[in-house]
Amino acid sequence: MAHYNKGASAERELMKIFWERGFAVARVAGSGKNPLPMPDLIVMGKGRSMVLECKAWKGKYLAISKEQMGELFKWQEIGNAEVFIAWKYPNKGWVFLKSADFNQNKYYTISYPDAQKKGALLDILLNEQSRLKV
């Protein structure tokens, strides 16, 4: 139950952040238990539609099952939505990843250092700030 509460709390936090940035946002409670493909968050506004799978995870690696990623791709196909994995790492904040950022084997996997390099912070995701060229 503690794992569910941590994840649900992170989803609510991100939902509030998007709302305060002027987006319509809905959280799909129990998305992992629904028989239909469901993302954790549906975000719309400013000419964009996004679906997000949210993970609050302290591990060195994040792994997403092919089935779970496939459900997001279904939303992309039917709803013409952008797909992101939102990873909240303790005391580091959120990083937003595309499926192409992950290594694909049995699962979609990525290390936290790679996520920091390949992913985007919220301001960049929302085109409110550009990436610095290094």
C-alpha positions, 0 to 999 in steps of 0.5 A: 500500500505504501508503494501505491500511495507514493506513486499516487502522491507523485501523480497528484503532484504532477497533475497540480504542476500541469494545471498551474501551467495552464493545462487541462489534466486528468489523473486516471486512478487505478490505471494499472488495474483497468482492462483498457489501456490507460495512462496515469495522466492525460494532459491537454492544452496549448495545442498539445495532447500528452499522455504520461506514465508516472514513476516515483522510483529511487532505483538506479534503473527504471524498467517499463514493460513492453505491455505498458509501453504498448498501452501508451502507444495505443493512446498515441495512435488513437488520440494523436497524443505525445507519450512521455514517461515522467520519472520522479527521482527522490530529491532530484525532481522530474525528468520526462522521457520518450520511448526512444530514450530507453534501451529495448530488450525484454523491457524498456530500460534506462539508467538514471544518469542516462535519463538525465542526459536524454530526458527533458525537464518540465520547462523544456518539455513545455517549450518554456526554456530551450536546452543549452548546447554543450 
